[in-house]
Amino acid sequence: MRKKIVRQMKKHGDTGRVAEICECSLRHVQSTRKKYVDGGVVAIKTAKMGRPKGSGCKLTSEQEKKIIKLITDKNPEQLRLPGCFWDRKLVAGLVFEQYKIKMPLSTMGYYLAKWGFTAQCPKKQHYKQNSEEVRVWLEGS
């Protein structure tokens, strides 16, 4: 948009006309023109906004790699944690056990998604599971 404004300013010269052509405010055209006159094309480029990528993370990349290796190579029982499947709570417990870092479940969910882990449903039905009870529970009756 800013480059378009500069091209139109060179063509027409009138800020009001350029604002109409570019469908933006007169103030935006004026500030873009001033930035261009003062600093050239570099001055009108968009600046990267927000916090730098990776800052504010609770775990370092080395810690992340170690946790990923642990949860892919072992199950919770092998690490003497309660449960047989990895979930957010168990992984957060593992992080606390390894590094003494308390991790909220929502943050742990973001980490798991970032690492490519997704929620899975068991493929096989437990041999003691009553399918009628499961159906009733799923229907909410």
C-alpha positions in Angstrom: 0.0 0.0 0.0 2.8 2.4 0.9 4.6 1.8 -2.4 1.4 2.4 -4.2 1.0 5.7 -2.4 4.5 6.7 -3.4 3.9 5.8 -7.1 0.6 7.8 -7.1 2.3 10.7 -5.4 4.9 10.8 -8.2 2.2 10.6 -10.8 -0.4 13.0 -9.4 1.3 15.0 -6.7 -1.9 15.8 -4.8 -2.3 14.1 -1.4 -6.1 14.4 -1.5 -6.3 12.7 -5.0 -3.9 10.0 -3.9 -6.0 9.2 -0.8 -9.0 8.8 -3.0 -7.2 6.5 -5.5 -5.6 4.4 -2.8 -8.8 4.4 -0.7 -7.0 5.4 2.5 -7.0 8.4 4.8 -5.3 11.7 3.9 -3.3 11.4 7.1 -1.8 8.1 6.0 -0.8 9.5 2.6 0.8 12.5 4.2 2.8 10.4 6.8 3.9 8.0 4.1 5.0 10.8 1.9 7.0 12.4 4.7 8.7 9.1 5.6 9.6 8.5 1.9 11.0 12.0 1.5 13.0 11.7 4.7 14.3 8.1 4.3 13.4 6.7 0.9 12.0 3.2 0.3 13.6 1.8 3.4 11.7 4.2 5.6 8.3 3.1 4.3 8.9 -0.7 4.7 6.8 -2.3 7.3 8.5 -3.1 10.6 8.2 -6.5 12.2 5.9 -6.2 15.1 5.6 -8.1 18.3 7.8 -10.0 20.6 10.8 -11.8 19.0 10.2 -15.4 18.2 11.3 -17.7 21.0 11.4 -15.1 23.7 9.3 -15.6 26.7 9.5 -19.4 26.5 9.6 -21.4 29.7 11.8 -24.1 28.2 15.1 -23.8 26.3 15.4 -25.6 23.0 17.7 -28.2 24.7 15.1 -28.8 27.4 12.4 -29.1 24.7 14.5 -31.7 22.8 15.0 -33.8 26.0 11.3 -33.8 26.9 10.3 -34.7 23.3 12.8 -37.6 23.4 11.5 -38.8 26.8 7.8 -38.8 25.8 8.5 -40.4 22.4 10.9 -43.1 23.7 9.1 -44.0 27.0 5.7 -44.2 28.4 4.7 -42.7 31.8 4.9 -46.0 33.7 8.6 -46.4 32.7 9.3 -43.0 34.2 7.3 -43.9 37.4 4.5 -41.4 36.6 0.9 -42.3 37.1 -1.1 -43.2 34.0 -0.4 -45.2 30.8 -0.8 -42.4 28.2 0.9 -39.1 27.9 -1.4 -36.1 28.4 -0.8 -32.5 29.2 -0.9 -33.0 32.9 1.7 -35.9 32.8 4.0 -34.0 30.5 3.8 -30.9 32.7 4.6 -33.2 35.7 7.6 -34.6 33.7 8.8 -31.0 33.0 8.5 -30.2 36.7 10.3 -33.4 37.7 13.2 -32.7 35.3 13.6 -29.0 35.5 11.5 -27.7 38.5 9.5 -25.5 36.1 5.8 -25.3 36.8 3.9 -25.3 33.5 0.2 -24.5 33.3 -1.9 -27.0 31.3 -2.8 -24.5 28.6 0.9 -23.7 28.1 1.7 -27.4 28.0 -1.0 -27.8 25.3 0.8 -25.1 23.2 4.1 -26.8 23.6 2.6 -30.2 22.6 1.0 -28.7 19.5 4.2 -27.0 18.6 6.0 -30.3 18.9 3.5 -31.9 16.6 1.7 -34.1 19.2 -2.1 -34.3 18.8 -4.9 -35.8 21.0 -5.5 -39.4 20.0 -8.3 -41.8 20.7 -7.6 -45.5 21.5 -8.2 -47.6 18.4 -9.1 -50.8 20.3 -11.9 -51.2 22.8 -10.9 -52.5 26.2 -12.0 -56.1 26.6 -13.9 -55.3 29.8 -15.5 -52.2 28.4 -19.3 -52.3 28.1 -20.1 -50.8 24.7 -23.7 -50.0 25.8 -22.5 -47.9 28.7 -20.1 -46.1 26.4 -22.8 -45.3 23.9 -25.1 -44.0 26.7 -22.3 -41.9 28.1 -21.4 -40.4 24.7 -25.0 -39.5 24.1 -25.2 -37.7 27.4 -28.2 -39.7 28.7 
